[in-house]
Amino acid sequence: MGAIGLSSSDAHERGDLLGRGAAEDADEEEGPFVPRSALLVWWTEHAKLLLLVAVVSQNSSYSLLRRYAGAIRHSQASTPSILALQEVFKLAASSYVLATDPATVRAADEHPRGRAAFVFQHSAKMLLPAVIYLVMNILGFVALARISAGLFAVLQQCKLIFTAALSWLLLGRKLSWSKWRSLLLLLAGVVLITLETTASPSPTAQAIVANATSETSEEIAGASGEPARADDAAGAQKRSAMIGVSAVLLEASLSGFANVYFEQVVKSTPLSIWHRNVQLSVWSLCIFVPMAARGGNALAGWDALALANALMGALGGILVALCIAYFDSIAKSVAVTMSVVLTVILGWLLLGGPMSADIVLGSLVVIVSTVNYSFG
């Protein structure tokens, strides 16, 4: 969740102006009353609830899909090609919104070349986030190949710690004692989960690591003439879990930096989140496409699962923009909490993720600290 576009108050103010304008036009032009569509009325009343459900479902589904593709199905589709298709979808959706937005259309009619030039002149600032998101996405795939989707979702909440620390160091933002207390509590929960995960991997995780290290074990046995020892396999499992935990924590730190960077960038130019999405997608494609084409056939190993991952990732970028316009901090906190809980439960039920008293306790600590930080 990075860029910041129009605030909720701006969006409401704009809606009020449009509403007053429509009312004045209705007073000036008398005519038969045309009732609004019942479906449109229902959508207007339930838009935020539907958006909340969509955000929770996307966050959980994307983690579960990547876990299933990488650790269980061992998908051969290249990560850069999946990320490139994600950016194509996001670019198309953001361009459509800008093309149909009345304010953007009017600005384009008045200064068609000047507006486009202005957007692309200020796009250089989005190169760094494009590189950061590339690394973050790759780290996400690496982590989900080694730890469960539920643990991934819980450990991701460390981004609050990095965001707060970087905001304090780089932006001089002061945090209340209640927020620092929530961050320390969150850190304690993450440490508890990490120790439990690396100490006793789940049977599914053991099977995954065993498959990944079977060839290495056979080579060792063939070279030494002795079978690979059980403690070697256990050590490989712990190392794999630590790599997964390290990958998701590094991703969380990059997410914190991206959040702080976006806050500075967006405040410096009068561009909406949809403009930023276009800029970010263009830069990302300039990076992802050459990486995907480097190995020859960029679509090698593609299947329905790879396409689903690309679509789900693109949907996440679109939902981020909608959340900025419609969600306040309370709704965002609820969405994060619900998605973490849903991912942990579904990961355990569907993909054999770990579940123990310590993991449940650590997850509850992380969830409570996340909510307290939002309200602190």
N, C-alpha and C positions, 0 to 999 in steps of 0.2 A: 504494500500500500504506500505508494510513494508520492506522486504528484498531487498538487492541490489546485483545483480549478475554481469555479464560481462557488462562493460559500452558500450555505443554506439560506441565509438572510438575503443575499443577492438574488438567489433563485426565486424566493418568495416575493421579493419586491418586484421583480420582473413580471412574475405571474399576476400580481395585483395590478400593475400598469396595463398589462394586456387585458385583464378582466374589465377594468374601468373603460378601456377603449372600446371593447366589444359592447359594453352596456350603453355607451353613448351612441354608437352606431345603431344599436337596436332602437333607441329612443327616436333617432332621426328618421329611420326607415320603418314605417309601420307595415306589418304583414302578418300573415297567419303564424301562429305559434307552432314551432316544430319541436316536438319532444326529443330529448337526448336519448341516444341508444342506451338501453338497459345495460348492455355489455360495457359500454364506455363509462357509465356511472359506477358500475361495480369495479371496474379496473381502477378508476380514480380513487375510490374509497379504500381499496386493498393493495394499492401499488407498493407501499412500503413493506407490508407483510410479505407479499410475493417476492420482493427484492431480497428480503431477509432470508427467506427459504432458499432462494437461488444462490445466495452467497454461501450459506452453510453447506448446501449440497455440492456446489462447485469445489469449495475448499477440501471437503472430505473426499469427494470422488477423484479429484486430481491426484491426491496423495495415494489413494488406494490403487488407482490405475497404474501409476508409475511403479509402485511396489510390485504389483502383479506382473507387469510387463518385464521389469528388470530382474526380479528375484525368482519368480516362479516360471514364467513363460520363456525367460531368457531371450527377449526380443532382439533381433539383429539389426533393426532399423537404427540408423545413426542419430545420435542426439542433435547435432547441428541441423539435420534435415527436418526433424520434428519441430525444432525451435523456429526454423525459417518459415515453415508453413503456418505456425502460430502467428508470426508477424504479418504474413500475407492476409490472414483473416482479420487481424486487428486493424491493419491499414485500410482494408476495404470497409469495415464497419465504421471506423472513425471518419473516413472520407465521406461516407454516406451521411453521417450525422451533420458534418460541416456543410455539405451540399444542400441539405434540407433545412438547416437552421435559418430562420428569417433574418436574424442579425448578421450572420455570416454572409448570407446571400446579398443583403443590402450593401455591406462593405465591399463585397467582390464586384457588385455592379458599379459602385462609385469609383473604386480604384482596383480594377481587376489584376493588373500587373504589380502594382505597388503592394497590395496585401499579400500576394503569394511570395513576393521578394522579401517582404518583412519577416514572414514565417520562416523562410529558409535561411535568411541572414542570421537569425537567432537560433538556428538549429545546431550550431557547433557545440553548444553547452550540453546537448543531449548525447554526445559521443561517449563521454565518460559513463553515464548511466547505462548505455547500451553494452559497453564492455562489462560493467559490473553485473548486469542482469544475465549476460552470457555465462559468466563464472558462477553466479548463483544457481542458474538452472542446471548446469553441469554438476555442481556439487549436490544439488537435490537428487539427481539421478544416481549419483555415486552413493549417497547416504541411504536411499531407499532400496538399493540392492543389498544392503548389509544390516539395516535395522528395520523394525516394523513401521508401518504407516502411522500407527498410534503414537509410538515414541517419537517419530519424526515430527508429528504435529505438536506434541508437548514441548519438545526441545526447541522448536522454532520460536516459541514465545520468549526466548532469550533476546530476541531482537528489541524488546522493550528496554532491557538493560543497556544494550549498546546505543540505542537511540537516545536514551536519557543521558548517558555518560557523554556522548558526543555533543548533544545539545548544550550540556553544561560547559564542556571544554571549548567548543568552537563558537557557540552562539551566546555564551554567557547567560543561559537561561537558568534561573533558580528553581529548584524543586523543593517542595515541602517535605517535612520529616515523614509524613505519612506515605509519600511516594517512594522515598528512599527505603522505608521499612518494607513496602510492598516488593521492591526490587530485591532486597536481601532475602525476603521470604521466597520469592520466585527462584533465586539462585539456589537456595537450600533444597527446594523441590527438584530442581534439575540435577543437582549433585546426587540426591537420593536415587533418582531414576537411573542415572548413568552408572552408579555403582552396582545397582541391581541388574542392569542389562548386561554389563560386562562380566559380572560374576556368574550368572546362570542364563545363557541364551536359551530361547525356547526351542522345542524339538524341531519346529519348522526352520528356524534360523540355523540350527545345527545341520539339518539336512541340506540347506542351501550352501552353507560354507563347505560341507563335506563334498558336495558335487563340484564346487569350484576348485577345491584343492586335491581332488582325487588323482588328477594327472600328476601333480607334483609329488604326491605320496608314492605313486607307482615308480616315478623316476628315482626317488630316493631309495626305495626298496631295491630297485634293479641295480643301482650303483653300489649299494652296500651289501647286497645279498641278504638283508634282513627286512622283515616287514616294518612298515611305519608304526611308531609307537602311538598309543592312545593319547598320551600327554602332548604329543606333537599336534594332533588334531585339535585337542582342546585349546592349545596355545594359538592355533590358527583361527579358531572361532573367536577367541577374545580379541586378537589383533584385528579381525574383520569388524567386530562390533565397535572397537575403539576408532577405527577409520571412519565408520559410519557416523558415530557421535561427533568426531572432530569435523567431518564434512558439514554436518548440519549446523554446528556452532559457528563455523567459519561463514556459512551462508547467512546466519543470523547477524553476524557482525557486519557483513557487507550490506545487508538490508538496513541496519541502523544507519550506516554511513549514507546510503542512498536516500533515506528519509530526510536526513539533515540537509544533504545537498539539494534535493528537490525543493525543500522549503525555501532555500536561498534563491534558487534559479527561478522558481515560479513568481516570487515576489519582485524580481527584477524586470520582468516583461509582462505586458498585458495580454497573455495568451491563455486560452482555456485548456482544460485537460485534454480535450479532443485534438487541439493543435499539437499538444505535447505528445500525444499518442502517435500522431502522424510522423512527427520528427523522430521519435524513438524507434518506430517501426522501420523507417527508411534507413537509419544508421544501423539498426540491428540486421537488416537484410544485407547491407554492405559487408557485414562481418560473417553472418551465418551461411550465406550462399556460397562464397568461396570455400569455406570450411567443409560444407556438405559435398561440394563438387570435387574436392581434392582427392578423394578416394576412388573416383571414377563414376560409377552409377550411384547417384545420390538417393535413389529410391530403392536400392537393394535392401531386402529384408522387410519391406513395408507390408503391413497387413491392416486389418480393421482396427486392431488394438493401437497401432501407431497413429492412425488417423484419429481415433478417439482421444488419444493423449494430446494431439495437436489442437483439436477442437476445444477440449476442456481447458487447456492452457490459454487459448485465445479468449475464451469466455471469461476467464478470470480477469484479464486485462480490461475487458469491457465493463465488467461488474465493478471494478475499482473506480472507474470514472462515474458510474451511476451512484455508487455509495457516497462519493464526495459531495454530490449534489443533494442527496436525499437523507443520508444518515447523520445523526449526531453521535457524540462519543458513547452514549449509553447503548444505542443500537449496535454500534460497532463492537462494543464489549460483549454484548449478548451474542452477536454473530460468531465472534472468535471462540467464546466459551462453548457454544453449541457445536461448532465444527470440530473442536478438539475432542469433546465427549463422543460425538458420533464417529469420528475416525478411530478412536481407541476401541470402541465397542465393535464396530464393523471389522476392523483389522483383526481383532481377536476371534470373532465368530467366523469370518469368511476366509482369512488368510493365515490363521494359526498364529497370530501375534502373541507376544508374552503377556501374561496376566498373573499378578501376584499381589499380596497385601501391600508390599512396599511400593509397587508400581501404582496401585490404586491410590495409596496415600500421597505419593509424590505428585501424581496427576491432579489430585484435589488441591494440593498446596499451590501448584502452578496456576490452576484455574482461579482459585480464590485470590491469589496475589495479582493476577491480571485484572480481575474485576475491581479490586481495591485500588489499583494504580489508576484505573479510568475514573474512579469517583473521588480519589484522594486529592 
